[in-house]
Amino acid sequence: VGYDSLHDWVKRHRGLAKVCSVCGSIDKVQWANKSFEYHRDLTDWLELCYWCHRKYDRAGDWGAATRRFGLLSKRKQA
């Protein structure tokens, strides 16, 4: 399964991410993978706002999704 499909699967089963589990923000909240392994395990996802998601990824395994799914940054795609 690809990156977008996996996120769509999480949204179908858990709904839209609404409240950041770190700061409580309701702005730009998204699903983040806890383990950086991207399994189809609904307990392996948490709701984080854009800013807390970036901090979480940088403190963990920054670039895990890029390596696993072969993603390119938007700048490199242009």
Summary of the structure (lengths in Angstrom):
residues: 78
radius of gyration: 12.4
end to end distance: 24.4
largest distance: 34.9
contacts: 182
relative contact order: 0.19
helix: 45%
strand: 13%
